[in-house]
Amino acid sequence: MQIHETPTAEAGMLIRRPVAEVFEAIVDPAITTKFWFTHGSGRLDDGKELRWEWRMYGVSTTVRVSEIVPNRKIVMQWSDPPTTVVWTFAVMPDDATFLEVRNFGFAGNGDEQVKEAVGSTGGFTLVLAGAKAWLEQGLTLGLIGDRHPKGVTGR
């Protein structure tokens, strides 16, 4: 019997900051805008629906939070058609946090799902790298805005 696994985007990063600080950076748009989206309509909270915007691209999405375990896990749905994103926060030695994100539930045929998962993996890798730079060094790298600059074609 063959076991079928759906394509899943996965990215993880050690961030040398306490878990409460890393968790807050994901739930509070005032912090998250330093390394990911440009505008958020509110904090992530259990059962809440909000809007995230990437104004440099003219793109936005609705985010629905289905579960929050403070300093441990966030489960949300986003995009159209919706996919699930699970953030996990693991306490590490020396006041560090391992932040992992998984995105799954992509629509389409197998090839389309794989393409979406690969793209999502790349995107979340940049988000985690940007979060690390901001939280550890106070640096805004502009990774998301620079990912698709105007004038670059052939992607």
Buried (B, 14 or more C-beta within 10 A) or exposed (E): EEEEEEBBBBBBBBBBBBBEBBBBBBBBBEBBBBBBBBEBBEBBEEEBEBBBBBEBBEEBBBBBBEEBEEBEBBBBBBBEEBBBBBBBBBBBEEEBBBBBBBBBBBEEEEEEBBBBBEBBBEBBBBBBBBBBBBBEEEEEBEBBBEEEEEEEEEE
